[in-house]
């Protein structure tokens, strides 16, 4: 199954609610991805541009998009971004195919 990395940030109101009522959000994230046949591999909070990161797998892009849309539309996040991750073998296959593509830069 494809792997996905999601970066997210909470709204100030969400942080306020969590500070008043601390909650482990891993189980919620696990339930969301399992509802589409996927699996949560990790959930981390962080300093920096994003408040947290999730690593999960899903059966396909549509399933992962459904989870991201549901979470993003829930109002608790100020931003959410999901990246499809490629295995090394997938990247090597893409590199092998890239040579046969005749790219022409704009204006040339």
RANOR-V282255 format. One record per residue. N is the residue number from 1. RES is the residue in one letter. SS is DSSP state (a for helix, b for strand, c for the rest). NEAR is the number of other C-alpha atoms within 10 Angstrom. D_CENTER is the distance of its C-alpha to the mean C-alpha in Angstrom with 2 decimals. Layout:
# RANOR-V282255
[[N;RES;SS;NEAR;D_CENTER] [N;RES;SS;NEAR;D_CENTER]]
This chain:
# RANOR-V282255
[[1;X;c;12;14.10] [2;X;b;15;11.28] [3;X;b;21;8.67] [4;X;b;20;4.95] [5;X;b;16;3.80] [6;X;b;17;2.25] [7;X;b;20;5.91] [8;X;b;20;8.23] [9;X;b;21;12.00] [10;X;b;18;14.50] [11;X;c;14;17.58] [12;X;a;12;20.88] [13;X;a;13;21.98] [14;X;a;15;19.17] [15;X;a;15;20.10] [16;X;a;12;23.69] [17;X;a;12;23.18] [18;X;a;14;21.41] [19;X;a;10;24.26] [20;X;a;9;26.81] [21;X;c;8;25.23] [22;X;c;10;22.99] [23;X;c;11;20.51] [24;X;c;8;18.28] [25;X;c;11;14.99] [26;X;a;14;13.87] [27;X;a;11;15.99] [28;X;a;11;14.63] [29;X;a;18;10.99] [30;X;a;18;12.78] [31;X;a;14;14.83] [32;X;a;20;12.21] [33;X;a;21;10.65] [34;X;a;16;14.24] [35;X;c;11;15.56] [36;X;c;16;14.22] [37;X;c;15;15.34] [38;X;c;21;12.31] [39;X;b;20;12.14] [40;X;b;20;10.50] [41;X;b;13;11.35] [42;X;b;13;10.96] [43;X;b;16;10.60] [44;X;b;12;12.12] [45;X;b;13;13.68] [46;X;c;11;14.82] [47;X;c;7;17.39] [48;X;c;8;16.75] [49;X;c;9;14.87] [50;X;c;17;12.08] [51;X;c;17;13.03] [52;X;b;17;10.33] [53;X;b;19;7.52] [54;X;b;20;6.10] [55;X;b;18;6.64] [56;X;b;24;7.24] [57;X;b;23;9.23] [58;X;b;21;10.30] [59;X;c;15;13.59] [60;X;c;15;12.62] [61;X;a;15;10.69] [62;X;a;11;12.60] [63;X;a;17;11.65] [64;X;a;24;7.86] [65;X;a;13;8.94] [66;X;a;14;11.33] [67;X;a;19;9.19] [68;X;a;18;7.22] [69;X;a;12;10.84] [70;X;a;12;12.44] [71;X;a;16;10.63] [72;X;a;16;10.96] [73;X;c;10;14.46] [74;X;c;9;15.50] [75;X;c;13;16.75] [76;X;c;16;15.66] [77;X;b;18;13.17] [78;X;b;15;14.52] [79;X;b;14;11.38] [80;X;b;17;7.68] [81;X;b;13;5.93] [82;X;b;16;3.30] [83;X;b;11;5.50] [84;X;b;14;7.45] [85;X;b;15;9.33] [86;X;c;13;13.07] [87;X;c;10;15.60] [88;X;a;9;18.72] [89;X;a;9;20.73] [90;X;a;11;18.64] [91;X;a;12;18.98] [92;X;a;12;22.67] [93;X;a;11;23.16] [94;X;a;12;21.74] [95;X;a;11;24.04] [96;X;a;10;26.89] [97;X;a;10;26.43] [98;X;a;11;26.01] [99;X;c;9;29.65] [100;X;c;8;30.95] [101;X;c;7;29.34] [102;X;c;7;31.91] [103;X;c;8;30.00] [104;X;c;7;32.27] [105;X;c;6;31.32] [106;X;c;5;32.15] [107;X;c;4;35.87] [108;X;c;4;36.99]]
